[in-house]
């Protein structure tokens, strides 16, 4: 976040300098063509002034383009972001996830997670190659992003698994989002030498309860994922491996 802020400030300075240079060009042209004393001016200083300001504008544009390319390359190779999916890496996500659970318990608002897994991804890789597998991961990430809210955190949890945190979202609402993700995935395919390759996905759903920590919440989402796979895949299921009495006595929401 700090790096993005620095990038924004630097770009703002570059663009401001560019606008000032353009305005200065106009001012010089106006002033030299409207001398208050009526004295004729030589065209040579006028052209030199315009040339200098024009060169300055070109330099600022070049610097702006180079800086944008630099920061794009820097962000794509960031250890905090998975380059393929654009989601957070598991290491970075884990720290924020633990803090999110603490904040949720204090606010008493619901928190639900989705664990999304591509069905038979290993077989797809073996049949069509890793390049197609990478494209399918990108397809999955775009499907997830098109459904969730901007404030929801996403993470590449494993090779073909994506974990999504849904703040202020109940288990019931999360199931609706899970269905929408599955529908999006089913609508799309990637091209492989003129042939479309499509995938399905399975999703485990779990809502935070009072006794949960990050590990137990994810474990419960995994049981939901296993249930979805056992039910034929291309569906979602809720993970129920927790104590019902604890939930009844001390719910989070």
C-alpha positions in Angstrom: 0.0 0.0 0.0 2.8 2.4 0.8 4.4 1.7 -2.6 1.2 2.3 -4.4 0.8 5.6 -2.6 4.3 6.7 -3.5 3.6 5.7 -7.1 0.4 7.8 -7.1 2.2 10.8 -5.7 5.1 10.6 -8.1 2.7 10.3 -11.1 0.7 13.2 -9.8 3.9 15.3 -9.7 4.9 14.3 -13.2 1.4 15.1 -14.6 1.3 18.4 -12.7 4.7 19.4 -14.1 3.4 18.4 -17.6 0.4 20.6 -17.2 2.5 23.5 -16.0 4.8 23.2 -18.9 1.9 23.2 -21.4 0.5 26.3 -19.7 3.9 27.9 -19.8 4.1 27.3 -23.5 0.8 29.1 -24.0 1.8 31.9 -21.7 5.1 32.5 -23.6 3.3 32.5 -27.0 0.6 34.9 -25.7 3.1 37.3 -24.1 5.4 37.5 -27.0 2.6 38.1 -29.4 1.0 40.8 -27.2 3.9 42.9 -26.0 2.5 45.7 -23.8 5.0 48.3 -25.1 4.2 47.5 -28.7 7.8 46.7 -29.5 8.3 44.0 -32.1 10.1 40.9 -30.9 12.5 38.7 -32.6 11.1 35.4 -33.8 14.3 33.6 -32.7 13.9 33.9 -28.9 10.2 33.0 -29.3 11.0 29.8 -31.2 13.8 28.9 -28.7 11.4 29.4 -25.8 8.8 27.1 -27.4 11.4 24.6 -28.3 12.8 24.4 -24.7 9.3 24.0 -23.2 8.4 21.4 -25.9 11.5 19.4 -25.1 10.6 19.6 -21.4 7.2 18.2 -22.2 8.6 15.3 -24.2 11.0 14.5 -21.3 8.2 14.5 -18.8 6.1 12.2 -21.0 9.0 9.8 -21.4 9.7 9.8 -17.7 6.0 9.1 -16.9 5.9 6.1 -19.4 9.1 4.6 -18.0 7.9 5.0 -14.4 4.6 3.4 -15.2 6.4 0.4 -16.8 8.7 0.1 -13.8 6.0 0.0 -11.2 3.9 -2.4 -13.3 6.8 -4.8 -13.5 7.5 -4.3 -9.8 3.9 -5.0 -8.8 3.7 -8.1 -11.0 6.8 -9.5 -9.3 5.6 -8.6 -5.8 6.0 -11.4 -3.2 2.6 -10.3 -1.8 0.6 -10.9 -5.0 0.3 -14.1 -7.0 1.3 -13.2 -10.5 -1.0 -15.6 -12.2 -4.3 -14.9 -10.4 -3.7 -11.4 -9.1 -4.7 -12.6 -5.6 -2.7 -12.4 -2.4 -0.2 -15.0 -1.7 -0.9 -17.4 1.2 1.8 -16.0 3.4 0.6 -12.4 3.1 -3.0 -13.4 3.4 -2.5 -15.5 6.5 -1.4 -12.4 8.5 -4.4 -10.3 7.5 -6.8 -13.3 7.9 -5.8 -13.8 11.5 -6.4 -10.1 12.3 -9.7 -10.2 10.4 -10.9 -13.0 12.6 -10.0 -11.0 15.8 -11.8 -7.9 14.4 -14.8 -9.9 13.5 -15.2 -11.4 17.0 -15.0 -7.9 18.5 -17.5 -6.5 16.1 -19.9 -9.4 16.4 -20.5 -9.3 12.6 -20.6 -12.5 10.5 -17.6 -13.7 8.6 -17.8 -16.5 6.0 -15.1 -18.0 3.8 -15.2 -19.9 0.5 -12.6 -22.5 -0.5 -12.8 -22.8 -4.3 -11.1 -25.7 -6.1 -11.0 -26.6 -9.8 -12.4 -30.1 -10.4 -9.9 -32.6 -11.7 -7.3 -29.9 -12.3 -4.4 -32.4 -12.4 -6.0 -34.3 -15.2 -6.6 -31.1 -17.1 -2.9 -30.2 -16.8 -1.8 -33.7 -17.9 -4.2 -33.7 -20.9 -3.8 -30.1 -22.2 -0.6 -28.9 -20.7 0.4 -26.4 -18.0 -0.2 -23.4 -20.3 -3.9 -24.3 -20.6 -3.9 -24.9 -16.8 -2.6 -21.4 -16.2 -5.3 -20.0 -18.4 -7.9 -21.9 -16.5 -6.6 -20.5 -13.2 -6.9 -17.0 -14.7 -10.4 -17.9 -15.8 -11.2 -19.0 -12.2 -9.8 -15.8 -10.7 -11.8 -13.6 -13.1 -15.0 -15.6 -12.3 -14.4 -15.1 -8.6 -13.6 -11.4 -9.0 -16.7 -10.8 -11.0 -19.0 -12.0 -8.2 -17.4 -10.9 -4.9 -17.3 -7.4 -3.5 -14.3 -5.1 -3.7 -13.6 -5.3 0.1 -13.5 -9.1 0.1 -10.0 -10.6 0.4 -8.9 -13.3 -2.0 -5.9 -15.6 -1.8 -4.3 -18.3 -3.9 -4.5 -20.9 -1.1 -2.9 -23.8 -3.0 -2.1 -24.9 -6.6 -5.6 -24.6 -7.9 -7.4 -23.5 -4.8 -8.7 -20.0 -4.0 -9.8 -18.8 -0.6 -12.2 -15.9 -0.3 -13.2 -14.1 2.9 -16.6 -12.6 3.0 -16.9 -10.0 5.7 -20.4 -9.1 7.1 -21.8 -12.1 5.1 -23.8 -14.9 6.6 -23.5 -18.6 5.5 -26.7 -18.3 3.6 -25.6 -15.3 1.6 -22.2 -16.9 1.0 -23.9 -19.9 -0.5 -25.6 -17.6 -3.0 -22.3 -16.1 -4.0 -20.8 -19.6 -4.3 -23.5 -20.6 -6.7 -22.9 -17.4 -8.7 -19.2 -18.2 -8.9 -20.0 -21.7 -10.2 -22.3 -20.3 -12.8 -19.6 -17.9 -14.0 -17.1 -20.7 -14.3 -19.5 -22.9 -16.2 -20.1 -20.1 -18.7 -16.5 -19.7 -19.8 -13.8 -21.7 -21.5 -10.3 -21.2 -22.8 -9.0 -21.9 -26.3 -6.5 -24.7 -26.9 -5.6 -25.0 -30.6 -9.1 -24.2 -31.8 -10.8 -26.3 -29.2 -12.5 -24.9 -26.1 -11.5 -26.3 -22.8 -13.9 -25.7 -19.9 -13.8 -26.5 -16.3 -16.1 -26.9 -13.3 -15.3 -26.1 -9.7 -16.4 -27.2 -6.2 -16.7 -24.9 -3.2 -16.6 -25.4 0.6 -18.4 -22.8 2.7 -17.8 -22.1 6.4 -18.9 -19.4 8.8 -16.9 -18.2 11.8 -18.1 -19.3 15.2 -16.9 -18.1 18.6 -14.4 -20.9 19.2 -12.8 -20.6 15.7 -9.3 -19.6 14.8 -7.9 -19.4 11.3 -7.0 -23.0 11.2 -10.3 -24.4 12.4 -12.3 -22.2 10.1 -10.3 -23.2 7.0 -10.5 -26.9 8.1 -14.2 -26.7 8.2 -14.3 -25.1 4.8 -12.2 -28.0 3.6 -14.8 -30.5 4.9 -17.4 -28.6 2.9 -15.2 -28.9 -0.2 -14.8 -32.6 0.4 -18.6 -32.9 0.7 -19.1 -31.0 -2.6 -16.6 -33.3 -4.3 -18.3 -36.4 -2.9 -21.7 -35.0 -4.2 -20.5 -35.1 -7.8 -18.5 -31.9 -7.9 -19.5 -28.6 -9.7 -21.4 -27.7 -6.5 -20.9 -26.2 -3.1 -21.4 -27.5 0.4 -21.2 -26.2 4.0 -18.6 -27.6 6.3 -20.3 -28.9 9.5 -17.3 -30.2 11.6 -17.9 -28.1 14.7 -19.8 -28.4 17.9 -23.4 -27.4 17.6 -23.8 -26.6 21.3 -21.0 -24.0 21.1 -22.7 -22.3 18.2 -26.1 -22.2 19.9 -24.7 -20.8 23.1 -22.2 -18.3 21.7 -22.7 -17.4 18.1 -20.7 -14.7 16.3 -23.6 -12.9 14.7 
